[in-house]
Amino acid sequence: MRQYGLGRQLWDHLPVKNLRRVRHQVEDVLNARLVMRTDVVEHDDDYVVTAELPGFDKEAITVTYQDNWLTIRAYRSQTDGAGSDDERIIHRERTGRALTRRFHVQGVVKDQIQAHYQAGVLTVNLPKKVRDSAGKIEIQ
């Protein structure tokens, strides 16, 4: 029977996997808020969501609306940076990353949502449902 020192026993009982997972989740949330700065504006007839996504390709961005949640996802792949044989990366901050932001928006006409991406800015228009004013008919 093989015996391990106290360090090994302690390692086996610590929830290291869970701590790593939580750390990555917190980093993802913070990175998404720092990189994908977003405004949500309500108008009388619609909501407008504007998100900054500099450096992302239009094809790498997805927008979904389901169960009153607007979800914006963007993915930027990591380039290896080695353009030639004599290049070496000394420092890297522009890594590949996936960003996700979610916003709870109620009373939206799902079939009429429009999204536009231009110059690093994503704009999503969410038309509001027309509220029935209790059957009241306007007299003209």
N, C-alpha and C positions, 0 to 999 in steps of 0.2 A: 504494500500500500504506500502510495506516495503522499508525503506531507508537504504542505505549503506553509510558508511563514505567515505571520499575522497580516502582512500587506496583501497577500493573495486572498485570504479569507475576507478581509475588509472589502476588497475590490469586488468580490463575488456578491456581496450583500448590498452594496450601494446601487441605487437606481441610475447608474451611469447612462444607460441607453435613454432612459426617460429624460434625464437632465440635458443630454445632447439634443434630443428631439425638441424639447421646450426651448432651448437656446436658439435652435435654427428657426423655430416658429416666431420667436420674438424678433430675431434679426430680419426675417422676411417682412414682418409687419412694419418695423421701423424703416427698412429700406424702401418699402412701397410708399410709405408716407413721405419720406425724404425725396425720393426720385419722382414719384407720380403725384405731384402737387395738384390738388383738385378743388374746384369750386362747384357747388350745387346751388342754383338760383331758381326760385319759384316765381313764375309769372301767373297772370290770371288764367291763361289757357294752356300753359305747359311748364315743364321743368327743363332747365338746360344744365347739363353737366359738362364742365370743361376740365380736361386733364392734360397736364404737361407730360409728354413722353419723348423727350429729345433722344435722338439716336436710335429709335426703334423703327423697323420697317412696318409699313401698313399691313403686310401679310402676317406679321407676328403679333398682331393685336386682335383680340376677340372681345366682343361685347354681347352679353346675354341678359335677358330679363325673364326671370322666372319666380313665381310665388312672391311678387312684390319686391324682389331684390334685383337691382341692377349690378352686374358683375363685369368689371373691366380687367382683362388679363393681358399681359404683354410679356414677351420673351425675347431676350437678346442673347444670341449664342456667343460664346467666348471664342474670339479669334486666337489662333496660336501665336500670332505676333512675329513669327519667324518668316520674314519676307525673303531672306537669303541665308546662306550658310554661315555668314559671319555675324549674324545678329543673335543677341542673348537678351532676354527680358531681365532687367535689373529690378524693376518695381512695377506692380500691376494693381490698378484700382478699378479699371473698366473690365470687370469680369462678366461672364455670362450669368444672367439672372432671370428669374421669373418673378413678375410682380402681379399682385392681385389686390384690387380694391372692391369693396361691396358697399352699396348704399340702399337703404330701405326707402322705396318710393311707391306710395299707394295711389290708386285711382288713375292708372295710365292705360291708354289705348295701345295695347301691345303690338298690333299690326301696323301702327303708324310711326313707330320709333325709327329715327334716322340718326346715322352716325357719319361724321366727316373727319378725316385726318389730313392736316395740312401743316407743313412747317413745324413738325414736332408737337402739335396741339391737336388733341382729340376732342371733338364737340359732339355730344349726344343730345338730341332733342326728344323729349318724352311728352307727347300731347296728353293732356288730362281728359278724362271721361267727362262728358257733359252731364251735369247733375240735373236730375229731374226735379223741377220746382213744384212738387206735389200736384201735378196735373193742371197747374195754373196756365191759362192761355192768355197770351198778351193780346190786348185789343189794339187794333191799328186804326 
